[in-house]
Amino acid sequence: MTTLTTKYDLFSQIILNNAVTNEYIKAATSNNTRKAYRSDLRHFKYCGGLLPATVENIISYLQKNAATLNPRTLSRRLTALKQ
């Protein structure tokens, strides 16, 4: 028996997988961590970064902020971009 997959079926699977992924992320991180990540993403976009981020966007962001931000802050912001 052959099953045809429609665009709707694929879209439904993406939404379902995204919802499941979001639940895993929510369970694996604290509210404060998620709040910090949201703030980090806002700062990245404010500085001209685009999402999804490209290597060029990230390098530019790091170059613009390396002299003013603590290395740990930059590291956390990179982690937020990975999420």
LOGU-135561 format. One record per residue: residue in one letter; x, y, z of N, C-alpha, C, CB in turn. Coordinates in steps of 0.001 Angstrom, whole numbers, plus 500000, padded with zeros to 6 digits. Glycine has a CB too. Example, Ala and Ser with C-alpha at 12.3 -4.5 7.8 and 13.67 -1.06 7.14 Angstrom:
<nodes>
a513190494310507800512300495500507800513200496700507800511308495527509046s512850497750507080513670498940507140512900500030507870514084499402505725
</nodes>
This chain:
<nodes>
m500843498833500000500000500000500000500895501238500000499037499993501216t500672502138499067501453503358498961500681504505499573501809503661497500t501365505283500384500735506441501014501297507694500383500959506448502553l500420508564499910500840509840499360500897510863500474499892510304498237t501963511601500523502105512645501523501771513981500887503531512658502121t500830514659501472500441515966500942501249517059501620498929516213501138k501196518258501041501855519396501657501272519652503038501719520645500775y499960519433503192499313519630504491499881518668505522497792519442504373d500077517413505126500640516419506050502036516824506498500683515031505392l502849517292505542504198517718505886504166518925506811504994518040504626f503292519885506511503158521069507350502728520677508755502154522054506739s501784519765508856501312519293510165502446518655510952500161518290509995q503274517872510290504401517227510961505410518263511440505081516221510023i505665519289510628506604520339511026506074521057512256506838521343509871i504788521408512236504184522106513379504239521219514615502716522510513070l503893519957514475503916519030515600505339518894516146503365517650515177n506309518696515251507695518562515691508178519842516361508602518212514506n507784520993515832508173522266516420507571522400517823507725523442515519a506317522015517977505662522085519285506361521158520275504166521715519167v506709519961519841507408519010520710508791519555521060507527517617520026t509489520098520068510809520684520312510707521822521308511435521181519002n509719522681521145509537523794522074509278523296523490508385524686521617e508536522222523628508279521658524957509562521120525578507226520542524873y510418520482524770511703519996525284512571521163525744512445519175524207i512622522215524925513427523386525283512890524005526562513431524429524137k511577524114526647510965524705527839511293523883529081509441524814527665a511245522573528945511527521703530089513006521729530472511100520271529778a513868521997529496515307521937529744515911523259530205516005521488528505t515135524331530148515669525638530529514731526312531523515872526533529285s515310527162532342514498527890533315513843529101532649515360528337534523n512858529661533312512215530871532804513226531995532639511087531312533740n514132532131533602515141533187533522516066532993532328515959533233534806t516420531752532042517280531475530885516572531846529594517693529992530855r515308531443529463514551531773528248514380533280528110513173531085528264k514167533967529220514045535428529202515359536067528737513653535960530606a516479535563529244517790536080528843518036535819527362518908535441529690y517679534626526876517857534307525461517022535245524583517473532838525189r515786535520524996514950536450524221515601537825524166513532536556524833s516134538267525289516825539556525334518058539539524428517232539900526782d518788538435524451519979538311523606519612538375522124520716536995523910l518539537726521750518102537751520352517643539143519942516972536743520127r516957539840520844516552541227520554517778542104520313515704541806521718h518802541938521152520023542724521002520705542400519669520986542458522181f520758541133519324521363540710518057520641541371516878521319539163517919k519313541329516899518541541952515816518691543471515833517057541571515931y518729544078517010518912545524517140520243545957516516518855545944518627c521246545096516635522570545400516080522679545053514598523638544652516854g521568544731513973521558544465512537521596543004512150522695545138511915g521579542115513126521591540688512821520254540228512275521948539885514056l520297539220511447519092538641510872518947537202511347519130538708509327l517698536784511468517421535391511843516725534699510684516548535314513136p517121533511510325518207532755510934519550533424510643518207531302510421a520439533328511601521735534005511524522666533288510551522384534083512916t523414534080509820524456533534508955525796533709509657524458534230507551v526784533027509168528129533160509729528583534613509643529129532234508992e528291535252508517528691536643508324528014537560509343528356537100506902n526706537338509604525985538133510607526623537987511982524508537712510668i526968536766512334527530536500513659528910537132513793527613534987513917i529736536997512772531070537605512814530953539118512943531882537237511550s530071539718512174529868541164512243529411541579513637528841541614511193y528468540847514195527959541127515539529081541060516570526843540138515908l529894540013516499530990539860517454532004540994517313531683538505517258q532317541364516084533274542450515864532749543774516416533583542591514369k531454544033516243530864545284516734530822545348518258529459545450516180n530694544209518905530448544190520344531594543657521198529252543384520611a532648543182520584533746542561521331534415543523522308534781542023520370a534494544792521945535188545749522803534328546243523961535648546925521985t533015546076523860532133546651524882531432545621525757531105547502524225l531300544405525290530591543391526072531553542393526692529580542660525200n531173541909527866531930540879528559531947539612527695531319540590529969p533085538910527625533138537672526837532072536652527238534503537043526973r531726536595528510530682535651528948529317536051528384530618535590530495t529083537347528294527825537832527701527777537445526236527684539373527859l528861537662525523528901537287524105528705535785523930530233537720523473s529318535012524809529166533561524746527709533150524942530048532888525801r527036533758525920525627533438526148524788533842524944525110534136527416r525106534986524353524349535447523186524534534501522011524777536864522791l525712533951521857525919532954520819525105531699521101527399532609520700t525048531325522366524234530167522762522767530417522432524399529870524273a522285531617522679520891531949522360520640531798520866520553533387522816l521606532173520052521444532045518594521367530585518168522603532735517865k522022529709518904521989528277518579520621527670518879523073527528519362q519921528251519834518636527691520255517648527899519200518147528292521543
</nodes>
